[in-house]
Amino acid sequence: MSRSPSRAAPAPPAERLAGRFRARGPDRDFDPQPLREVLLPLLRAIEAVPDTMAEPLEAEVLDPILRAHPRPEGGFFSRSQLIAGFRAFAPDVRFRFDEARFRRRVQRRPVRTQSGVTPLTVLTKPFPCPGECIFCPNDVRMPKSYLSDEPGAQRAANNRFDPYLQTWNRLAAFDATGHPVDKVELIVLGGTWSFYPEAYQVWFVERCLTAMSDFGSGIDAREACPAETPDFETIDARVEGDRFTKNPYNQRVSSFLRAHQKGVLVRSEEESDWVALDAAQRRNEQAGARCVGLVLETRPDHVDEAEVLRLRRLGATKVQLGVQSLDESILARNRRGHGLAETRRAFDLLRRAGFKLHVHWMANLLGATPESDRADFPRLFEEPAYRPDELKLYPCSLIETAELMGPWRRGEWRPYDEAELLEVVADALPRVPRYCRVTRVIRDISSDDIVVGNKRTNFRQIAEQEVDRRGGRLVEIRHREIRGESFDPETLALRETVYRVGSGRECFLELITPEDRIVGFVRLSLPKEPSFVPELGRHALVRELHVYGGAVRLGHAPGGAAQHRGLGGRLLDAAADRARGEGYSSLSVISAIGTRDYYRNQGFEDGTLYQHRALEPTHSLESS
C-alpha cells in the first residue's frame, strides 16, 4: 500500500486549484525523471555516507553534498525532492538500503515524531466564542484566541479551514520530508470546541479521518472538497483592543459568515451525522494513516456529563482545558467567565471518563504579580482536585487586538521584565511532577504581534538552564523522554508513582533506564466510586499508554527505536496486575480509533465507547 502523494490521482491544474485553496502537497508537481542524471549521483552520495554517521545526517554532512550536486537551473534539491527521487528510481536502481532508511538520513526536524507519534494540528473555522477574556486576541480572520501569523494558523487559512484539505496536505508534507504518517495524533484547535454546532463537530472529525484513510490508501479527493468556502483574508481585520467597549469579534465574524453563506453560520456542506462518523472511524481502524489520538480543546464551564460523552463519541482521548489561573480574583478581573468550581468539576468528569487532561496555565494576567504566580502555580499539583497530565505554561503576551491593551495604556497592567518572568518559570518547572509533561512554555506567537513583553521564543531553554544553574532538577516527562537514544531493554526498571485525585487514585507506571530516561508509561485510574459512564462502572481504567522513541511505521522492525519491542504489552500487564491486586474485576481503556485493533490483540473486547478486559480479583477492594 503506497502512501505516496506521487502515486495518488493526478493533481488538478494549478489554475483551478488557485481559486479554491492555496496549500498543496509539497513538490507534488516535481518529476524526478528529467533530472535523473543530476539527481541519481546525489542520492548515491548520500547513500555512501558511512553508517557510523548519526541519522538524520547533520547539516555539516548533508549540506556539502547538496552543494556539490545543485539543480541545473540553480538552487538545491529539497528533502522532499530527494525522497521523491529515491522512490522514483528504486524500481530499477539497486540502492544499498530501503526507502525507510533513506528517509531517516535526510529527515528534517525529527523531534516532531520522536515522541512516538506524528502530531497533526488542524484549526476549526472562525466562529463566535462564548468567552470575554480580556487577554484573548481578537484576530477575526482566525478562530478565537489564534493569530494569523502562527504557523498552524497559516496552514489552516491556506486551506480555508477545510478539515480534509488541512489533514491531507499536512500528511503530504510530513511524508515528503521523511516523517512516518501511519500513527497520527490529531489535534483540533480553535475557539471553544463545545460551542460549535454538533453537526459541524461531527463533520469536522469525520472529514479529518477520511483524509487520513484516503492518504493512507493513496487516494487524493481534494478536488471534491467544497469550493465555495469563504476567504477570511477578505474580512475587515482592523481591531484595536483599547478602543472598543463591546468586543467586536463575535458580531464581525457572524456577519461575515452570514454574508458569505446565505445567512447561516454553518453551511449544510459542513454538517454530518453520527452514522457517517461511525463509518469513518471504522475505516480508519485499519487505515495506512491511523488516528492514534484525538485532542479537542474547550472551556471548563462547557464541560458536563453530556458534553463528556459527546467528546468520547467523537473519538477524543485528550482534552485541552483552559484553566489559566487557580485564583478566583484573577479569573474575575480577566473576565474568564468561570470560577474554580467549574474547573474542579471539569477535571473530575473528564478524568472519570478516562480523558488525558492537558491544561493551560497563564502567568502575568491582569492583577497577578510574580509573587502571586509563584504561589498559584504549585496548587496545580498540590491539590488533588487538579493534578493534570500535561501542561502548557503560557506567560501572557499583549496583542494589539486584545482588550488588555486598555489596562496596559492606563497603567493597570505591565508585562514582567525578563528577570521576573525567568523567576516565575524557573520556579515553576522543577515543581512539575514526573507524571506530567510540559508541552510548551512560550506560545508560538510572532514577535511582530507582541506589543510589549517577552519575545524570546527560546525562553524554555533559558529557564531550564537557570534551573540547572541553581542546582535544581527537572523530572517532568518531556525532559526525560528517551527520544531517539538507544537503550538496553534488559536494564529497564518499572517505577510506580501513586497520587490521589478527586475520583480516587492515579497510578503512573513508567519504564525507565538506569539514567531515569523514560521509555514508556501507562496511566492507570483506580476510582473509588462507579463512573457516570454506564459501561465503565467501577472498572480500573487505562487513560493513556505511550511508548517513546522515534515513531516506527506499522509492520516495520524497530531497529534501535523504543516502539514495537513489546513494551506496551509489558506496561498493560503491569497495569492489569496492579488493578487485579486492588480487587478490580475489569480493566477498561479509552482507546483511540487507530489503536482499537492493538488493544483487541492485547485481550480487550469492544464496548460502546471503550474497550474492556476482564480481571479476576484476588481480594476485596481496599478503601480508597
Backbone torsions as a table, in degrees:
resi	resn	phi	psi	omega
1	MET	NA	126.0	-178.0
2	SER	-96.8	136.1	173.2
3	ARG	-107.4	13.7	-175.1
4	SER	-79.3	127.8	174.8
5	PRO	-58.7	-29.0	-176.5
6	SER	-69.4	-15.4	-179.9
7	ARG	-106.0	4.9	177.7
8	ALA	-81.4	-175.0	179.9
9	ALA	-60.4	151.9	-179.1
10	PRO	-57.8	142.7	178.9
11	ALA	-70.7	141.8	175.7
12	PRO	-66.1	157.1	-178.0
13	PRO	-54.5	145.8	-175.5
14	ALA	-59.8	-36.6	-177.6
15	GLU	-66.8	-28.7	178.0
16	ARG	-76.6	-34.8	-179.9
17	LEU	-70.2	-35.0	-170.2
18	ALA	-58.6	-36.1	-178.2
19	GLY	-82.4	-6.6	-174.7
20	ARG	-112.6	-45.6	173.8
21	PHE	-157.1	146.9	-173.6
22	ARG	-93.6	-27.2	-177.1
23	ALA	-78.7	142.4	179.6
24	ARG	-142.1	162.6	174.4
25	GLY	-58.6	136.2	-175.7
26	PRO	-60.8	132.8	176.7
27	ASP	55.0	32.0	-176.9
28	ARG	-62.8	-29.7	-179.0
29	ASP	-92.8	5.7	-177.1
30	PHE	-78.8	123.4	177.2
31	ASP	-110.6	111.4	-176.1
32	PRO	-69.8	-25.4	-169.6
33	GLN	-59.5	-44.2	179.6
34	PRO	-63.5	-18.4	-178.0
35	LEU	-106.0	18.9	-173.6
36	ARG	-57.5	-41.7	-175.8
37	GLU	-65.4	-25.9	178.6
38	VAL	-93.5	-41.0	-171.8
39	LEU	-76.9	-37.7	-177.8
40	LEU	-62.8	-44.7	175.6
41	PRO	-59.9	-33.6	177.4
42	LEU	-64.6	-44.4	179.3
43	LEU	-63.7	-39.6	178.1
44	ARG	-63.3	-38.2	-179.7
45	ALA	-66.3	-39.9	177.7
46	ILE	-66.5	-40.5	179.3
47	GLU	-63.2	-32.4	-174.7
48	ALA	-78.5	-9.4	177.8
49	VAL	-59.6	131.1	-175.6
50	PRO	-55.4	146.0	-179.8
51	ASP	-64.7	-14.4	180.0
52	THR	-74.8	-13.9	-180.0
53	MET	-76.7	144.3	-179.0
54	ALA	-65.7	146.3	176.3
55	GLU	-119.9	136.9	-1.8
56	PRO	-60.4	154.1	-179.2
57	LEU	-64.2	135.6	177.9
58	GLU	-65.1	155.8	-178.1
59	ALA	-58.2	-37.7	-178.5
60	GLU	-68.7	-15.3	175.9
61	VAL	-92.6	-46.9	-174.0
62	LEU	-77.5	-39.7	-173.7
63	ASP	-59.9	-43.3	177.9
64	PRO	-61.4	-33.0	178.1
65	ILE	-67.1	-42.2	178.7
66	LEU	-64.0	-41.8	-179.7
67	ARG	-65.9	-30.7	-179.8
68	ALA	-76.1	-13.7	-178.7
69	HIS	-133.3	67.5	-177.1
70	PRO	-73.8	165.6	173.3
71	ARG	-69.5	146.1	-178.1
72	PRO	-57.6	-35.0	-178.2
73	GLU	-87.0	3.3	-179.8
74	GLY	106.3	157.2	-178.0
75	GLY	83.0	-175.5	-174.6
76	PHE	-124.0	158.0	178.3
77	PHE	-71.4	139.1	176.3
78	SER	-81.7	164.8	178.5
79	ARG	-61.3	-39.3	179.2
80	SER	-65.1	-33.7	177.4
81	GLN	-70.9	-35.9	175.9
82	LEU	-61.1	-45.6	-179.3
83	ILE	-66.6	-41.1	177.8
84	ALA	-61.6	-39.3	178.0
85	GLY	-65.6	-44.2	179.0
86	PHE	-58.7	-46.0	-178.1
87	ARG	-63.9	-40.0	-177.8
88	ALA	-69.5	-37.2	-174.7
89	PHE	-88.7	-18.1	-173.7
90	ALA	-57.3	-36.6	-178.5
91	PRO	-60.0	-28.3	-177.5
92	ASP	-124.6	11.2	177.7
93	VAL	-124.9	131.4	179.2
94	ARG	-86.6	100.2	175.6
95	PHE	-88.2	159.8	-176.9
96	ARG	-72.0	-25.5	178.6
97	PHE	-145.7	174.3	-172.5
98	ASP	-85.2	179.0	-176.5
99	GLU	-62.0	-38.9	-178.3
100	ALA	-59.6	-41.6	179.6
101	ARG	-68.9	-41.1	178.8
102	PHE	-62.3	-42.2	178.0
103	ARG	-57.2	-42.6	-179.9
104	ARG	-61.3	-34.6	-178.7
105	ARG	-66.6	-39.9	-172.4
106	VAL	-105.6	2.9	-176.5
107	GLN	-61.7	141.1	176.8
108	ARG	-105.1	145.0	174.9
109	ARG	48.5	59.8	-179.2
110	PRO	-63.6	-14.2	-179.0
111	VAL	-57.9	-25.0	-179.4
112	ARG	-60.9	-34.8	-176.0
113	THR	-114.0	10.5	-178.6
114	GLN	-79.5	-4.4	174.6
115	SER	-91.3	6.6	173.0
116	GLY	105.1	-19.5	178.0
117	VAL	-135.9	166.1	178.6
118	THR	-100.6	114.1	-179.5
119	PRO	-79.9	129.7	-178.8
120	LEU	-127.0	115.3	-175.8
121	THR	-103.1	131.3	175.1
122	VAL	-128.0	156.9	-179.3
123	LEU	-120.7	139.9	170.8
124	THR	-72.2	165.4	-177.7
125	LYS	-75.8	159.5	174.0
126	PRO	-54.1	137.3	-174.5
127	PHE	-159.2	152.0	178.7
128	PRO	-55.1	148.4	-178.4
129	CYS	-123.7	140.1	179.9
130	PRO	-75.7	-12.2	-176.1
131	GLY	-81.3	158.3	176.8
132	GLU	-129.9	27.7	-174.6
133	CYS	-60.6	129.8	-174.2
134	ILE	-76.1	-17.3	-179.5
135	PHE	-89.0	-6.7	-172.6
136	CYS	-80.0	131.0	174.9
137	PRO	-62.4	154.0	179.5
138	ASN	-124.5	56.0	175.7
139	ASP	-80.8	103.1	-172.8
140	VAL	-71.4	-5.9	175.0
141	ARG	-83.0	-7.3	-172.1
142	MET	-126.9	160.5	167.6
143	PRO	-61.5	152.4	-171.2
144	LYS	-54.1	136.1	176.4
145	SER	86.5	-5.2	179.4
146	TYR	-106.1	156.8	-176.2
147	LEU	-118.0	144.4	-174.9
148	SER	-67.7	-15.0	179.5
149	ASP	-87.1	-11.0	179.4
150	GLU	-70.2	139.6	-174.2
151	PRO	-54.6	-47.8	-179.6
152	GLY	-64.2	-35.9	179.0
153	ALA	-68.3	-36.7	177.5
154	GLN	-63.5	-42.6	178.3
155	ARG	-63.0	-40.6	179.8
156	ALA	-63.8	-44.6	-179.7
157	ALA	-64.2	-39.0	178.7
158	ASN	-60.3	-26.0	179.4
159	ASN	-104.3	15.6	179.6
160	ARG	53.7	30.5	177.2
161	PHE	63.4	17.7	176.8
162	ASP	-74.9	124.9	-175.2
163	PRO	-65.3	-37.5	179.9
164	TYR	-65.4	-48.3	-178.5
165	LEU	-63.9	-43.3	178.9
166	GLN	-58.9	-47.0	-175.5
167	THR	-69.0	-48.9	-176.4
168	TRP	-62.9	-46.2	-177.0
169	ASN	-68.4	-34.1	177.7
170	ARG	-69.4	-39.9	175.2
171	LEU	-60.4	-41.6	178.6
172	ALA	-62.1	-39.6	179.4
173	ALA	-65.9	-43.4	177.7
174	PHE	-63.0	-47.9	-176.2
175	ASP	-62.1	-40.3	-177.1
176	ALA	-70.0	-21.6	-179.7
177	THR	-105.4	15.2	169.8
178	GLY	94.4	3.4	-179.8
179	HIS	-86.0	138.5	174.3
180	PRO	-63.3	145.1	180.0
181	VAL	-126.9	14.4	-177.4
182	ASP	-86.1	-17.2	176.8
183	LYS	-125.8	106.1	-169.9
184	VAL	-119.9	131.1	168.4
185	GLU	-95.6	112.6	-178.4
186	LEU	-88.4	119.7	-177.8
187	ILE	-112.9	113.3	-178.4
188	VAL	-102.2	116.1	-178.5
189	LEU	-115.5	164.3	174.5
190	GLY	128.2	112.2	174.5
191	GLY	56.7	-144.2	176.8
192	THR	-109.0	105.0	-176.6
193	TRP	-51.7	-42.9	-175.1
194	SER	-67.9	-11.5	-179.1
195	PHE	-92.5	-14.6	175.6
196	TYR	-72.6	148.2	177.7
197	PRO	-57.5	145.4	-177.5
198	GLU	-57.7	-42.6	-178.0
199	ALA	-62.2	-33.1	176.8
200	TYR	-70.7	-42.4	177.9
201	GLN	-57.7	-47.9	-178.6
202	VAL	-61.6	-45.1	179.3
203	TRP	-62.1	-43.7	-175.6
204	PHE	-61.5	-48.5	-179.5
205	VAL	-66.4	-42.3	179.9
206	GLU	-58.3	-43.5	-178.1
207	ARG	-69.7	-34.9	175.3
208	CYS	-63.2	-45.3	179.9
209	LEU	-64.9	-39.8	178.6
210	THR	-62.6	-40.3	178.0
211	ALA	-62.7	-41.2	177.4
212	MET	-61.6	-49.6	-178.1
213	SER	-63.6	-41.6	177.7
214	ASP	-61.5	-49.0	-177.9
215	PHE	-60.2	-42.0	179.0
216	GLY	-65.1	-18.7	178.6
217	SER	-103.8	5.8	-179.4
218	GLY	75.6	22.5	-178.9
219	ILE	-100.3	132.3	176.9
220	ASP	-117.8	101.4	179.9
221	ALA	-108.8	27.0	-177.2
222	ARG	-65.4	-32.0	-177.7
223	GLU	-65.1	-22.8	-178.6
224	ALA	-83.6	-4.9	179.6
225	CYS	-66.3	146.8	-178.7
226	PRO	-53.4	134.2	-175.9
227	ALA	-89.6	-19.5	-171.4
228	GLU	-94.2	37.5	178.4
229	THR	-79.6	137.6	-179.4
230	PRO	-63.4	147.9	175.6
231	ASP	-98.8	103.3	-176.0
232	PHE	-69.8	-9.6	175.4
233	GLU	-67.3	-17.1	-178.2
234	THR	-91.2	-3.1	-179.6
235	ILE	-73.7	151.6	175.3
236	ASP	-70.6	106.6	-173.0
237	ALA	-95.9	6.8	-177.7
238	ARG	-76.8	109.7	177.6
239	VAL	-136.0	123.5	176.8
240	GLU	-110.4	112.6	-171.0
241	GLY	-59.2	-27.4	-176.8
242	ASP	-95.1	9.6	-174.5
243	ARG	-125.0	16.5	175.2
244	PHE	-123.6	145.9	175.7
245	THR	-96.9	-25.4	175.1
246	LYS	-125.8	125.1	-176.6
247	ASN	-54.5	124.4	-175.5
248	PRO	-83.5	-6.7	-170.7
249	TYR	-57.0	-57.3	-173.8
250	ASN	-61.4	-43.8	-177.4
251	GLN	-65.5	-43.1	-175.8
252	ARG	-70.1	-41.5	179.1
253	VAL	-66.9	-43.7	179.4
254	SER	-60.9	-44.7	-179.7
255	SER	-62.7	-41.3	179.7
256	PHE	-63.8	-46.0	-179.6
257	LEU	-61.4	-46.3	-178.4
258	ARG	-65.0	-36.6	-179.3
259	ALA	-68.0	-27.7	-176.4
260	HIS	-106.7	-1.5	-175.8
261	GLN	-133.8	39.2	174.6
262	LYS	54.4	40.6	172.6
263	GLY	84.0	7.2	-178.6
264	VAL	-119.4	155.4	177.1
265	LEU	-81.0	-31.4	179.8
266	VAL	-128.4	123.6	180.0
267	ARG	-76.2	157.8	179.0
268	SER	-61.2	-29.6	177.8
269	GLU	-68.8	-13.2	-180.0
270	GLU	-105.5	26.1	179.4
271	GLU	-127.1	146.6	176.6
272	SER	-147.5	-179.9	-178.8
273	ASP	-125.9	171.8	-175.0
274	TRP	-67.5	-29.1	178.6
275	VAL	-63.8	-45.3	179.0
276	ALA	-64.8	-39.7	179.1
277	LEU	-65.0	-42.4	179.3
278	ASP	-59.4	-41.1	178.5
279	ALA	-64.7	-41.4	178.9
280	ALA	-64.8	-38.2	178.2
281	GLN	-64.2	-45.8	-177.7
282	ARG	-65.0	-37.4	177.0
283	ARG	-64.7	-38.9	-176.0
284	ASN	-72.6	-18.1	179.2
285	GLU	-56.1	-34.6	-176.5
286	GLN	-114.0	14.7	-173.4
287	ALA	-75.0	162.6	176.4
288	GLY	-71.9	-22.5	173.0
289	ALA	-125.4	102.6	-172.3
290	ARG	-102.3	145.2	175.7
291	CYS	-85.0	104.3	-178.5
292	VAL	-99.1	9.6	175.5
293	GLY	-175.4	135.2	177.0
294	LEU	-124.6	121.1	-176.0
295	VAL	-112.8	126.6	176.1
296	LEU	-123.7	152.9	-179.0
297	GLU	-122.1	143.5	-180.0
298	THR	-154.6	-175.4	-179.2
299	ARG	-104.1	149.9	179.2
300	PRO	-57.5	-35.4	-176.8
301	ASP	-77.0	-0.3	175.5
302	HIS	-108.6	13.3	-179.2
303	VAL	-105.5	114.6	170.2
304	ASP	-136.4	-177.3	-175.6
305	GLU	-61.3	-42.6	-179.4
306	ALA	-63.0	-40.6	-179.6
307	GLU	-67.7	-38.8	179.0
308	VAL	-62.1	-43.2	178.8
309	LEU	-66.1	-35.3	177.8
310	ARG	-66.6	-43.4	177.9
311	LEU	-58.6	-41.1	-179.3
312	ARG	-69.1	-38.7	179.7
313	ARG	-64.6	-31.8	175.9
314	LEU	-67.7	-18.8	-178.9
315	GLY	104.3	6.7	-177.8
316	ALA	-65.8	146.2	176.7
317	THR	-124.9	-15.1	-179.4
318	LYS	-140.8	144.4	178.5
319	VAL	-125.1	126.7	171.1
320	GLN	-87.1	126.3	-172.4
321	LEU	-125.0	123.6	179.7
322	GLY	-80.5	94.2	177.9
323	VAL	-82.5	-45.9	175.9
324	GLN	68.7	-50.6	-179.5
325	SER	-157.8	154.3	174.1
326	LEU	-111.0	26.4	178.3
327	ASP	-114.5	115.7	-176.2
328	GLU	-57.6	-41.0	-177.2
329	SER	-68.0	-36.0	178.1
330	ILE	-67.3	-42.8	177.5
331	LEU	-59.2	-42.6	-178.2
332	ALA	-67.9	-44.5	-178.5
333	ARG	-63.3	-30.8	-179.6
334	ASN	-93.1	8.4	178.3
335	ARG	50.1	48.9	-178.8
336	ARG	-67.0	-31.1	176.1
337	GLY	94.6	3.3	175.6
338	HIS	-154.5	166.3	177.8
339	GLY	-118.1	-166.7	-176.3
340	LEU	-71.9	-26.5	178.2
341	ALA	-60.8	-42.5	178.9
342	GLU	-68.7	-36.5	178.3
343	THR	-65.0	-45.6	179.6
344	ARG	-63.1	-40.2	179.6
345	ARG	-63.9	-42.3	-179.7
346	ALA	-62.1	-45.2	177.0
347	PHE	-56.8	-47.7	-174.9
348	ASP	-63.8	-48.7	-176.7
349	LEU	-66.0	-44.6	-178.2
350	LEU	-66.3	-40.7	179.5
351	ARG	-67.7	-41.1	179.7
352	ARG	-64.2	-24.2	176.6
353	ALA	-92.2	1.9	173.3
354	GLY	93.3	1.0	-176.8
355	PHE	-70.3	146.5	167.2
356	LYS	-75.2	141.7	-176.5
357	LEU	-109.3	112.5	-179.1
358	HIS	-113.9	105.0	-170.5
359	VAL	-107.3	155.2	175.4
360	HIS	-107.3	131.6	175.0
361	TRP	-128.0	133.7	-174.1
362	MET	-116.5	129.8	171.9
363	ALA	-91.7	160.7	171.1
364	ASN	66.7	31.4	173.9
365	LEU	-74.3	167.3	177.5
366	LEU	-58.4	125.7	-179.5
367	GLY	95.2	-14.4	-180.0
368	ALA	-86.5	158.3	173.1
369	THR	-130.5	164.4	175.7
370	PRO	-55.6	-36.2	-179.5
371	GLU	-69.3	-42.1	-179.6
372	SER	-69.8	-33.9	176.5
373	ASP	-66.2	-40.0	178.8
374	ARG	-66.7	-26.0	176.3
375	ALA	-83.2	-30.3	-175.5
376	ASP	-77.8	-42.7	-173.0
377	PHE	-56.4	-45.7	-176.9
378	PRO	-59.3	-23.0	-179.1
379	ARG	-62.8	-26.4	178.4
380	LEU	-55.8	-33.3	-175.4
381	PHE	-114.5	-17.2	178.7
382	GLU	-80.1	-31.1	-176.3
383	GLU	-95.0	124.6	-177.4
384	PRO	-59.0	-21.0	-179.0
385	ALA	-67.5	-16.7	-175.9
386	TYR	-114.4	-100.9	178.5
387	ARG	53.5	69.6	-177.2
388	PRO	-71.6	164.6	178.6
389	ASP	-88.6	-33.4	179.3
390	GLU	-138.2	158.7	-172.1
391	LEU	-146.1	135.3	165.6
392	LYS	-110.8	120.4	-179.2
393	LEU	-101.6	104.0	-172.8
394	TYR	-112.4	101.9	168.1
395	PRO	-63.0	141.8	-177.6
396	CYS	-66.0	130.3	174.6
397	SER	-110.1	136.1	179.4
398	LEU	-86.1	118.1	178.9
399	ILE	-110.6	141.4	-172.5
400	GLU	-59.5	-28.4	-178.1
401	THR	-85.8	-3.8	-177.9
402	ALA	-85.2	147.1	179.5
403	GLU	-65.1	-17.3	177.8
404	LEU	-61.9	-16.9	176.9
405	MET	-56.6	-36.5	-180.0
406	GLY	-62.9	-55.9	176.4
407	PRO	-56.6	-34.0	178.7
408	TRP	-66.4	-47.2	-179.1
409	ARG	-65.2	-30.8	179.2
410	ARG	-84.6	-0.4	178.2
411	GLY	79.7	15.7	-179.2
412	GLU	-88.4	-14.7	178.5
413	TRP	-142.3	144.2	174.5
414	ARG	-141.7	149.2	176.4
415	PRO	-74.5	147.0	174.1
416	TYR	-63.2	143.4	172.3
417	ASP	-75.8	173.6	-172.4
418	GLU	-61.0	-39.3	-179.2
419	ALA	-66.0	-40.8	179.2
420	GLU	-66.4	-44.0	-179.8
421	LEU	-65.3	-40.1	178.2
422	LEU	-61.9	-39.1	179.7
423	GLU	-63.3	-41.8	-179.8
424	VAL	-65.6	-49.0	-175.3
425	VAL	-71.0	-43.3	-179.7
426	ALA	-67.5	-25.5	175.3
427	ASP	-78.3	-31.8	-175.1
428	ALA	-77.5	-45.6	-170.5
429	LEU	-56.9	-43.4	179.7
430	PRO	-68.6	-13.2	180.0
431	ARG	-85.0	-9.2	-179.9
432	VAL	-76.6	123.5	-176.7
433	PRO	-73.1	169.9	-173.2
434	ARG	-70.2	-14.2	179.2
435	TYR	-88.6	-2.5	-176.6
436	CYS	-112.3	146.2	178.2
437	ARG	-113.5	123.8	176.0
438	VAL	-87.8	104.5	-174.4
439	THR	-81.9	-29.3	-177.8
440	ARG	-155.5	147.6	177.4
441	VAL	-114.5	-37.7	178.0
442	ILE	-121.8	135.5	179.0
443	ARG	-69.9	148.6	-176.1
444	ASP	-81.3	69.4	-177.8
445	ILE	-109.5	134.6	177.9
446	SER	-61.4	139.5	178.9
447	SER	-61.3	-25.4	178.9
448	ASP	-67.2	-23.4	-179.0
449	ASP	-87.2	-15.7	-176.0
450	ILE	-90.3	119.9	-178.0
451	VAL	-71.3	-53.9	176.1
452	VAL	-142.6	158.9	178.1
453	GLY	112.0	-172.5	-175.8
454	ASN	-62.6	131.8	176.6
455	LYS	-122.8	10.9	-177.6
456	ARG	-90.8	114.9	-176.7
457	THR	-75.9	-15.7	179.7
458	ASN	-97.5	28.4	-174.6
459	PHE	-65.3	-29.9	176.9
460	ARG	-60.2	-46.5	178.8
461	GLN	-60.2	-41.6	179.0
462	ILE	-61.8	-43.9	-179.1
463	ALA	-66.5	-40.4	179.8
464	GLU	-65.5	-37.0	176.5
465	GLN	-65.3	-36.0	178.0
466	GLU	-67.8	-39.8	176.3
467	VAL	-59.8	-45.1	179.9
468	ASP	-63.6	-39.8	179.2
469	ARG	-62.0	-34.5	-179.6
470	ARG	-80.4	-5.2	-178.5
471	GLY	85.2	14.6	178.7
472	GLY	-81.1	173.5	-178.7
473	ARG	-136.2	134.5	177.3
474	LEU	-101.3	131.7	179.7
475	VAL	-123.0	0.8	179.6
476	GLU	-61.0	158.7	-168.0
477	ILE	-60.6	-48.3	-173.8
478	ARG	-59.2	-34.8	-179.5
479	HIS	-68.9	-23.8	-174.5
480	ARG	-107.3	1.0	-177.1
481	GLU	-57.6	142.1	-179.5
482	ILE	-70.5	-28.1	-177.8
483	ARG	50.0	-129.3	-174.4
484	GLY	-91.8	8.6	-176.8
485	GLU	-71.8	148.1	175.2
486	SER	-83.1	158.9	-179.8
487	PHE	-157.7	162.5	178.2
488	ASP	-100.2	112.3	-178.4
489	PRO	-56.1	-27.5	-178.2
490	GLU	-69.1	-19.1	-177.2
491	THR	-95.1	-2.7	-176.5
492	LEU	-69.7	138.3	176.9
493	ALA	-113.3	146.6	176.3
494	LEU	-95.4	116.5	-179.8
495	ARG	-111.8	140.0	-177.5
496	GLU	-117.9	131.8	173.4
497	THR	-124.4	119.6	-179.1
498	VAL	-111.4	134.5	178.5
499	TYR	-145.8	151.9	-178.0
500	ARG	-85.4	144.2	172.3
501	VAL	-132.7	175.5	-176.0
502	GLY	-59.8	-33.1	-175.8
503	SER	-91.9	-2.2	-179.7
504	GLY	150.4	-121.8	179.3
505	ARG	-130.2	151.7	173.8
506	GLU	-115.6	136.2	177.7
507	CYS	-117.9	113.7	-179.6
508	PHE	-100.6	108.1	-179.0
509	LEU	-104.9	124.1	-176.8
510	GLU	-131.8	143.9	172.5
511	LEU	-95.8	122.7	-175.5
512	ILE	-128.9	153.2	175.2
513	THR	-81.3	170.0	176.3
514	PRO	-58.3	-22.2	179.0
515	GLU	-91.2	9.0	179.9
516	ASP	68.3	29.6	170.7
517	ARG	-84.0	132.5	-175.3
518	ILE	-89.5	127.1	-177.9
519	VAL	-101.4	-31.5	178.8
520	GLY	-170.6	163.1	179.5
521	PHE	-156.0	163.3	173.1
522	VAL	-135.5	137.4	176.0
523	ARG	-101.5	118.1	-177.1
524	LEU	-116.6	121.1	176.0
525	SER	-93.5	134.0	176.9
526	LEU	-118.2	85.1	-173.7
527	PRO	-71.6	150.7	178.0
528	LYS	-94.7	-13.6	-179.9
529	GLU	-136.8	158.9	176.4
530	PRO	-61.3	146.1	179.0
531	SER	-74.8	156.7	172.5
532	PHE	-72.5	-12.5	174.6
533	VAL	-83.9	112.7	-170.7
534	PRO	-52.8	-42.5	-174.0
535	GLU	-74.4	-12.5	178.9
536	LEU	-85.1	-32.0	-179.6
537	GLY	51.9	-128.3	177.4
538	ARG	-111.9	38.5	-179.3
539	HIS	-74.1	148.5	162.7
540	ALA	-68.1	150.1	-168.9
541	LEU	-136.9	122.9	173.2
542	VAL	-82.8	114.3	-179.7
543	ARG	-91.1	-23.0	178.4
544	GLU	-161.8	138.7	170.4
545	LEU	-128.7	124.7	-175.7
546	HIS	-143.8	131.0	173.4
547	VAL	-115.1	125.4	-176.1
548	TYR	-87.8	179.7	-174.4
549	GLY	107.7	163.5	-179.7
550	GLY	-54.3	138.4	-179.7
551	ALA	-59.4	131.6	179.9
552	VAL	-110.0	133.0	-179.2
553	ARG	-63.3	144.5	178.6
554	LEU	-57.8	130.2	177.5
555	GLY	87.4	-0.4	-179.7
556	HIS	-101.2	152.3	176.5
557	ALA	-68.3	146.5	-174.5
558	PRO	-77.6	-22.4	-175.4
559	GLY	61.0	-123.9	178.9
560	GLY	-96.2	6.8	-175.9
561	ALA	-80.4	162.6	-176.9
562	ALA	-80.2	-26.3	-174.3
563	GLN	-77.6	157.7	175.6
564	HIS	64.8	30.4	174.7
565	ARG	-108.3	11.0	-176.7
566	GLY	81.5	9.5	-177.7
567	LEU	-71.1	-33.4	177.0
568	GLY	-62.8	-43.9	177.3
569	GLY	-62.5	-37.6	178.1
570	ARG	-63.1	-41.4	178.9
571	LEU	-68.9	-39.8	177.6
572	LEU	-63.2	-40.6	177.9
573	ASP	-63.9	-37.8	177.5
574	ALA	-64.7	-40.3	177.7
575	ALA	-64.9	-41.9	179.0
576	ALA	-63.4	-42.2	178.3
577	ASP	-62.5	-41.1	-179.8
578	ARG	-64.9	-44.8	-179.6
579	ALA	-66.3	-42.4	178.8
580	ARG	-62.3	-40.4	179.2
581	GLY	-64.9	-24.8	177.9
582	GLU	-88.7	-1.8	175.3
583	GLY	93.1	10.6	178.5
584	TYR	-78.4	141.9	-176.9
585	SER	-92.3	-12.8	-178.3
586	SER	-148.4	145.7	175.3
587	LEU	-115.0	120.1	179.2
588	SER	-107.5	161.2	179.1
589	VAL	-139.6	138.0	174.1
590	ILE	-87.4	80.2	-173.6
591	SER	-79.7	148.4	173.5
592	ALA	-81.8	166.7	-177.5
593	ILE	-58.0	-45.4	-175.6
594	GLY	-83.3	-0.7	178.3
595	THR	-109.9	0.7	-178.2
596	ARG	-58.4	-42.9	-179.1
597	ASP	-64.1	-37.7	177.7
598	TYR	-59.9	-46.7	-177.8
599	TYR	-69.3	-31.0	174.3
600	ARG	-60.9	-40.2	178.5
601	ASN	-69.9	-15.8	177.8
602	GLN	-97.2	12.1	174.7
603	GLY	94.9	9.0	179.3
604	PHE	-91.3	147.5	176.9
605	GLU	-113.8	148.3	-176.6
606	ASP	-69.7	134.1	167.4
607	GLY	-108.7	-155.9	179.2
608	THR	-77.5	-51.1	-178.5
609	LEU	-119.8	-9.8	-176.1
610	TYR	-135.4	175.5	172.5
611	GLN	-120.4	151.4	-168.7
612	HIS	-136.6	147.2	178.1
613	ARG	-133.8	123.5	-177.0
614	ALA	-71.5	143.1	177.4
615	LEU	-126.3	148.8	174.5
616	GLU	-100.5	110.5	-177.5
617	PRO	-65.3	144.2	-179.7
618	THR	-98.3	-19.5	177.5
619	HIS	-161.1	173.9	-177.3
620	SER	-68.0	151.5	-178.8
621	LEU	-61.5	126.6	178.0
622	GLU	-72.7	155.3	178.0
623	SER	-65.6	133.7	177.7
624	SER	-93.1	NA	NA
